[in-house]
């Protein structure tokens, strides 16, 4: 594990060096660009809060994806599960408004997790029942989820007279508070860290986690040992879907405070990169998600201060994923 961690560190370093070369070729100073990213990501309490908020969906969804990959299940459906989770949270908050924040937030987040789990369960049912590869099923369900959110916002859930597809503002009781006033961060990051720690314990300290690891190492060996591969698939997919749905609910309640078309775009696919960068270890997903979240939070600062396009961050993320895959392939 130490060797793999070192290789992943080298992967990040190589990606950063390649990005520095691209910045230099464009006529800008790489050191100034990276300093601007650091300043935009953690240069002030508010900037750090923005970074933590951006980290949360990658952390929750990435932890679930890592669990699935550990079991040999290629779940590419976090994007759709996040979208459906946001839809579930917004629907619960608007249809059943209550005055108690504890009840309102709890019900909305529970609805988000259940909706995400149900969407992942649908993918598992198609995969197991019709023998369609999980990559194809989860990938295509992402687009269906986006269309469902769009149709809901174009119909009963949409705000009348809005310039674009969005729901009305959610009741104030359902807003996820920002207890850290200076940071302006919601407590979703704490939920994400707790979820990663819980998944790590599940993976390494439980019979179910042992079964998942055996199935991921060799499905033939797992079947020979009498393990139920369908049951393991259901368990991993439902857990991952619930975490992705929870990420969508937190994003809706804590950031937008309404459901907006396309709010989840990019979260699920980057969660795959985060899971791989974390070597498919839920606890290691925490720094990986923080790395991606801080990169994105600081990208606009780099563009404003240095003139380097913020899209360079996508290049860094892509290069990091490629080098990380190369490091894991040599494991």
DAHU-V668218 format. One record per residue. N is the residue number from 1. RES is the residue in one small letter. SS is DSSP state (~ for helix, > for strand, _ for the rest). OMEGA is omega in radians with two decimals (999 if undefined). D_CENTER is the distance of its C-alpha to the mean C-alpha in Angstrom with 1 decimal. Layout:
BEGIN
[[N,RES,SS,OMEGA,D_CENTER] [N,RES,SS,OMEGA,D_CENTER]]
END
This chain:
BEGIN
[[1,x,_,3.12,23.6] [2,x,~,3.11,25.1] [3,x,~,3.12,26.1] [4,x,~,3.12,22.6] [5,x,~,3.11,21.2] [6,x,~,3.12,23.9] [7,x,~,3.11,23.2] [8,x,~,3.05,19.5] [9,x,~,3.09,21.0] [10,x,~,3.11,23.4] [11,x,~,3.10,20.8] [12,x,~,-3.12,19.2] [13,x,~,3.12,22.8] [14,x,~,3.11,23.9] [15,x,~,3.13,21.1] [16,x,~,3.13,22.2] [17,x,~,3.08,25.8] [18,x,~,3.10,25.4] [19,x,~,3.10,23.8] [20,x,~,3.11,26.8] [21,x,~,3.11,29.1] [22,x,~,3.11,27.8] [23,x,~,3.14,28.1] [24,x,~,3.11,31.6] [25,x,~,3.12,32.6] [26,x,_,3.08,31.6] [27,x,_,3.14,34.1] [28,x,_,-3.12,31.9] [29,x,_,-3.12,31.8] [30,x,~,-3.12,28.7] [31,x,~,3.10,29.3] [32,x,~,3.14,29.4] [33,x,~,-3.13,26.2] [34,x,~,3.07,24.3] [35,x,~,3.11,26.1] [36,x,~,3.08,25.0] [37,x,~,3.14,21.2] [38,x,~,3.13,21.8] [39,x,~,3.13,23.8] [40,x,~,-3.10,21.2] [41,x,~,-3.06,18.5] [42,x,~,-3.10,20.7] [43,x,_,3.13,24.1] [44,x,_,3.09,24.5] [45,x,~,3.14,23.1] [46,x,~,3.12,21.7] [47,x,~,3.11,20.0] [48,x,~,3.10,18.5] [49,x,~,3.09,17.3] [50,x,~,3.12,15.6] [51,x,~,-3.14,13.8] [52,x,~,3.10,12.7] [53,x,~,3.12,11.5] [54,x,~,-3.13,9.5] [55,x,~,-2.96,8.1] [56,x,~,-3.12,7.1] [57,x,~,3.10,4.0] [58,x,~,-3.12,2.9] [59,x,~,-3.11,5.4] [60,x,~,-3.11,5.3] [61,x,~,-3.14,3.3] [62,x,~,3.10,4.8] [63,x,~,3.11,7.8] [64,x,~,3.11,8.4] [65,x,~,3.13,8.4] [66,x,~,3.12,10.7] [67,x,~,3.12,12.8] [68,x,~,-3.12,13.4] [69,x,~,3.10,14.4] [70,x,~,-3.13,16.6] [71,x,_,-3.12,18.4] [72,x,_,3.14,18.9] [73,x,_,-3.08,16.9] [74,x,_,-3.12,15.1] [75,x,_,3.11,12.3] [76,x,_,-3.00,11.2] [77,x,_,-3.11,10.6] [78,x,~,-3.14,7.0] [79,x,~,3.14,7.9] [80,x,~,3.12,10.9] [81,x,~,3.05,9.8] [82,x,~,-3.13,7.8] [83,x,~,3.14,11.1] [84,x,~,3.07,13.3] [85,x,~,3.07,11.9] [86,x,~,3.09,12.7] [87,x,~,3.12,16.0] [88,x,~,-3.14,16.8] [89,x,~,-3.12,16.5] [90,x,~,3.13,18.5] [91,x,~,3.14,21.0] [92,x,~,-3.10,21.6] [93,x,~,-3.09,22.1] [94,x,~,-3.08,24.5] [95,x,~,-3.10,26.4] [96,x,_,-3.14,27.0] [97,x,_,3.08,27.4] [98,x,_,-3.07,28.7] [99,x,_,-3.12,29.9] [100,x,_,3.13,28.4] [101,x,~,-3.12,25.1] [102,x,~,-3.13,24.4] [103,x,~,-3.09,25.0] [104,x,~,-3.13,23.4] [105,x,~,-3.14,20.0] [106,x,~,3.14,20.2] [107,x,~,-3.12,21.1] [108,x,~,-3.13,18.5] [109,x,~,3.06,15.6] [110,x,~,3.10,17.4] [111,x,~,3.12,17.7] [112,x,~,-3.13,14.0] [113,x,~,3.14,13.3] [114,x,~,3.13,16.4] [115,x,~,3.10,15.6] [116,x,~,3.11,12.3] [117,x,~,3.13,14.4] [118,x,~,-3.14,17.2] [119,x,~,3.06,15.4] [120,x,~,3.10,14.3] [121,x,~,3.08,17.8] [122,x,~,3.09,19.3] [123,x,~,3.13,17.9] [124,x,~,-3.14,19.3] [125,x,~,3.12,22.5] [126,x,~,-3.13,23.0] [127,x,~,-3.09,22.3] [128,x,~,-3.07,24.6] [129,x,~,-3.09,27.1] [130,x,~,3.08,27.7] [131,x,_,3.04,26.7] [132,x,_,-3.08,24.4] [133,x,_,-3.06,22.1] [134,x,~,3.10,18.5] [135,x,~,-3.13,17.2] [136,x,~,-3.09,19.4] [137,x,~,-3.07,18.7] [138,x,~,-3.14,14.9] [139,x,~,-3.10,15.1] [140,x,~,3.12,17.8] [141,x,~,3.05,16.4] [142,x,~,-3.10,13.7] [143,x,~,3.10,16.7] [144,x,~,3.12,18.4] [145,x,~,3.12,15.7] [146,x,~,3.13,15.9] [147,x,~,3.10,19.7] [148,x,~,3.08,19.7] [149,x,~,3.12,18.0] [150,x,~,-3.13,20.5] [151,x,~,3.10,23.4] [152,x,~,-3.14,22.7] [153,x,~,3.07,22.7] [154,x,~,-3.12,25.8] [155,x,_,-2.98,27.4] [156,x,_,-3.06,27.9] [157,x,_,-3.06,24.6] [158,x,>,3.09,25.3] [159,x,_,-3.13,27.0] [160,x,_,3.08,30.5] [161,x,_,3.13,31.6] [162,x,_,-3.12,28.3] [163,x,_,3.09,28.2] [164,x,_,-3.02,24.9] [165,x,_,3.08,22.9] [166,x,>,3.10,21.7] [167,x,>,2.98,22.5] [168,x,_,3.07,24.9] [169,x,_,-3.12,23.9] [170,x,_,3.07,22.7] [171,x,_,-3.05,25.3] [172,x,~,-3.13,25.3] [173,x,~,-3.12,25.2] [174,x,~,3.13,21.7] [175,x,_,3.07,20.3] [176,x,_,-3.02,18.1] [177,x,_,3.05,20.5] [178,x,_,-3.05,20.2] [179,x,_,3.13,22.3] [180,x,>,-2.96,22.2] [181,x,_,-3.09,24.5] [182,x,_,-3.12,24.8] [183,x,_,-3.03,21.2] [184,x,_,-3.10,20.2] [185,x,>,3.04,17.0] [186,x,_,-3.08,15.9] [187,x,_,-3.14,15.6] [188,x,~,-3.14,12.0] [189,x,~,3.11,11.6] [190,x,~,3.08,14.4] [191,x,~,-3.14,12.7] [192,x,~,3.12,9.8] [193,x,~,3.11,12.5] [194,x,~,3.12,14.6] [195,x,~,3.12,12.3] [196,x,~,3.10,11.9] [197,x,~,3.12,15.7] [198,x,~,3.12,16.4] [199,x,~,3.11,14.7] [200,x,~,3.07,16.6] [201,x,~,3.12,19.8] [202,x,~,-3.06,19.3] [203,x,~,-3.00,18.9] [204,x,~,-3.05,21.9] [205,x,~,3.14,24.1] [206,x,_,3.10,24.3] [207,x,~,3.12,26.1] [208,x,~,3.11,23.1] [209,x,~,3.09,21.1] [210,x,~,3.12,24.2] [211,x,~,3.10,24.5] [212,x,~,-3.12,20.9] [213,x,~,3.08,21.8] [214,x,~,3.14,25.1] [215,x,~,3.12,23.8] [216,x,~,3.13,21.4] [217,x,~,3.14,24.4] [218,x,_,3.13,26.8] [219,x,~,3.10,26.7] [220,x,~,3.12,30.5] [221,x,~,3.12,30.9] [222,x,~,3.12,28.7] [223,x,~,3.12,30.8] [224,x,~,3.13,34.0] [225,x,_,3.10,33.1] [226,x,_,3.11,32.9] [227,x,_,3.13,29.2] [228,x,_,-3.14,27.9] [229,x,~,3.06,25.4] [230,x,~,-3.14,24.7] [231,x,~,3.11,24.1] [232,x,~,3.11,21.7] [233,x,~,3.11,19.8] [234,x,~,-3.09,19.8] [235,x,~,-3.11,18.7] [236,x,~,-3.10,15.7] [237,x,~,-3.14,14.5] [238,x,~,3.10,15.2] [239,x,~,-3.14,13.4] [240,x,~,3.12,10.2] [241,x,~,3.12,10.7] [242,x,~,3.14,11.6] [243,x,~,3.11,8.6] [244,x,~,3.08,6.4] [245,x,~,3.08,9.5] [246,x,~,3.08,9.8] [247,x,~,3.10,6.7] [248,x,~,3.11,8.7] [249,x,~,3.11,11.8] [250,x,~,3.13,11.2] [251,x,~,-3.13,10.5] [252,x,~,-3.07,13.7] [253,x,~,-3.02,15.7] [254,x,~,-3.09,15.0] [255,x,~,-3.03,14.8] [256,x,~,-3.09,16.5] [257,x,_,3.00,18.5] [258,x,_,3.08,19.0] [259,x,_,-3.10,17.3] [260,x,>,3.11,17.4] [261,x,_,3.09,17.4] [262,x,_,-3.09,14.6] [263,x,_,-3.05,12.5] [264,x,_,-3.04,9.2] [265,x,_,3.09,10.6] [266,x,_,-3.08,8.9] [267,x,~,-3.04,5.2] [268,x,~,-3.13,5.3] [269,x,~,3.09,7.9] [270,x,~,3.07,6.9] [271,x,~,3.07,4.4] [272,x,~,3.11,7.9] [273,x,~,3.13,9.6] [274,x,~,3.12,8.0] [275,x,~,3.13,9.0] [276,x,~,3.12,12.3] [277,x,~,3.07,12.9] [278,x,_,3.10,12.7] [279,x,_,3.11,15.3] [280,x,_,3.06,13.6] [281,x,_,-3.04,14.5] [282,x,_,3.14,12.2] [283,x,_,3.12,14.1] [284,x,~,3.07,14.0] [285,x,~,-3.12,10.3] [286,x,~,3.11,11.1] [287,x,~,3.12,13.2] [288,x,~,3.11,11.2] [289,x,~,3.12,8.2] [290,x,~,3.10,11.2] [291,x,~,-3.13,12.9] [292,x,~,3.14,10.5] [293,x,~,-3.14,10.3] [294,x,~,3.07,14.1] [295,x,~,-3.10,14.8] [296,x,~,3.14,13.6] [297,x,~,-3.10,15.3] [298,x,~,-3.04,18.4] [299,x,~,-3.13,18.7] [300,x,~,3.08,20.7] [301,x,~,3.10,22.9] [302,x,~,-3.13,23.7] [303,x,~,-3.12,24.7] [304,x,~,-2.99,26.9] [305,x,~,-3.02,28.6] [306,x,_,-3.11,29.1] [307,x,_,3.09,28.8] [308,x,_,-3.10,26.3] [309,x,_,3.14,24.0] [310,x,_,3.12,20.4] [311,x,_,3.09,19.5] [312,x,~,3.12,20.4] [313,x,~,3.09,17.0] [314,x,~,3.09,15.7] [315,x,~,3.13,18.6] [316,x,~,3.14,17.8] [317,x,~,3.13,14.2] [318,x,~,3.11,16.0] [319,x,~,3.12,18.8] [320,x,~,3.14,16.8] [321,x,~,3.14,15.1] [322,x,~,3.14,18.6] [323,x,~,3.10,20.3] [324,x,~,3.08,17.8] [325,x,~,3.11,18.5] [326,x,~,3.13,22.1] [327,x,~,-3.12,22.1] [328,x,~,3.13,20.7] [329,x,~,-3.14,23.1] [330,x,_,-3.06,25.9] [331,x,_,999,24.9]]
END
